Amino acid sequence: MVDCHIHMVLDGGYWRSAIDRHREKPDEAFIRNKLAEYRELEYTWLRDGGDRWGAGELAAKLAPEYGIEYRTPCFPIYREGHYGSFIGRGFETLKEYKALVREVRERGGHFIKIMISGLMDFEHYGVLTDEPMSKELVSDLTKIAHDAGFAVMAHANGDAAVSAAVEAGIDSVEHGAYLSGETLCQLAESDTVWVPTLVTVGNLLHEGRFPDAVVEPLLAYQMNAVKFAAEHGASIAPGSDAGAYNVFHGQGGEDELVLLRTALGENAETVLEIGSEILQLKF
């Protein structure tokens, strides 16, 4: 079992309360408890999306005690004034970004994570919460990270962000909401692995926080996109975004597999095994 996208700093509930648990210092008891749960479920490989309080870093140090290989970027990197400030570290200039990349290396991080778009607006179908980063900047950030010897994970939604990520040679794209057939084909023709995190949408259905009139068609759109991408040869790997609202550590990975298997049909196991292996080699 692998989960290619989790956030140890979060717990599936309200994000502010979850982060408060680690604000003074990472809560080792909580982290050990979650690692033990993953071990019980026979997970052997986890990739964290990072946080600026060090919860993922501590988890990476403790994980070998539980027979788990744990990968972390230390913290996500976002562009000041745009999505990511609640969990990451920001930059305004390329000089500042390069300094953050150096810090990841000094702290023993395994890869670089960049935030290049906003979120899905769960109140309004088809809407994202922020403008995408320019493709020129995405290219510059990716090259700097690659030149430093790091793979790159990108939080990206919408055609503009994902197309820019693929063109830049980003190693994995997370979420990828509202992608057109053209962008899905571009993704399929690239070496970028897609981690669609379907459960972050699926676990909101009939839950009451957001209108089903938005959540239901969004989930259908995403599942169809996964099916289309796989049929055209895209590399797809399972990642739950565990810790996100109503996506609980361990169980979130199981829920994600159910949705991916439904979307991918009889070829699901082969597609996901190949995608997971490629992603593990990259990261």
Rosetta blueprint (number, residue, H / E / L):
1 M L
2 V E
3 D E
4 C E
5 H E
6 I E
7 H L
8 M L
9 V L
10 L L
11 D L
12 G L
13 G L
14 Y L
15 W H
16 R H
17 S H
18 A H
19 I H
20 D H
21 R L
22 H L
23 R L
24 E L
25 K L
26 P L
27 D L
28 E H
29 A H
30 F H
31 I H
32 R H
33 N H
34 K H
35 L H
36 A H
37 E H
38 Y H
39 R H
40 E H
41 L L
42 E L
43 Y L
44 T L
45 W E
46 L E
47 R E
48 D E
49 G L
50 G L
51 D L
52 R L
53 W L
54 G L
55 A H
56 G H
57 E H
58 L H
59 A H
60 A H
61 K H
62 L H
63 A H
64 P H
65 E H
66 Y H
67 G L
68 I L
69 E E
70 Y E
71 R E
72 T L
73 P L
74 C L
75 F L
76 P E
77 I E
78 Y E
79 R E
80 E L
81 G L
82 H L
83 Y L
84 G L
85 S L
86 F L
87 I L
88 G L
89 R E
90 G E
91 F E
92 E L
93 T L
94 L H
95 K H
96 E H
97 Y H
98 K H
99 A H
100 L H
101 V H
102 R H
103 E H
104 V H
105 R H
106 E H
107 R L
108 G L
109 G L
110 H L
111 F L
112 I E
113 K E
114 I E
115 M E
116 I L
117 S L
118 G L
119 L L
120 M E
121 D L
122 F L
123 E L
124 H L
125 Y L
126 G L
127 V L
128 L E
129 T L
130 D L
131 E L
132 P L
133 M L
134 S L
135 K H
136 E H
137 L H
138 V H
139 S H
140 D H
141 L H
142 T H
143 K H
144 I H
145 A H
146 H H
147 D H
148 A L
149 G L
150 F L
151 A L
152 V E
153 M E
154 A E
155 H E
156 A E
157 N L
158 G L
159 D H
160 A H
161 A H
162 V H
163 S H
164 A H
165 A H
166 V H
167 E H
168 A H
169 G L
170 I L
171 D L
172 S E
173 V E
174 E E
175 H E
176 G L
177 A L
178 Y L
179 L L
180 S L
181 G H
182 E H
183 T H
184 L H
185 C H
186 Q H
187 L H
188 A H
189 E L
190 S L
191 D L
192 T L
193 V E
194 W E
195 V E
196 P L
197 T L
198 L L
199 V H
200 T H
201 V H
202 G H
203 N L
204 L L
205 L L
206 H L
207 E L
208 G L
209 R L
210 F L
211 P L
212 D H
213 A H
214 V H
215 V H
216 E H
217 P H
218 L H
219 L H
220 A H
221 Y H
222 Q H
223 M H
224 N H
225 A H
226 V H
227 K H
228 F H
229 A H
230 A H
231 E H
232 H L
233 G L
234 A L
235 S E
236 I E
237 A L
238 P L
239 G L
240 S L
241 D L
242 A E
243 G L
244 A L
245 Y L
246 N L
247 V L
248 F L
249 H L
250 G L
251 Q H
252 G H
253 G H
254 E H
255 D H
256 E H
257 L H
258 V H
259 L H
260 L H
261 R H
262 T H
263 A H
264 L H
265 G H
266 E H
267 N H
268 A H
269 E H
270 T H
271 V H
272 L H
273 E H
274 I H
275 G H
276 S H
277 E H
278 I H
279 L H
280 Q H
281 L H
282 K H
283 F L
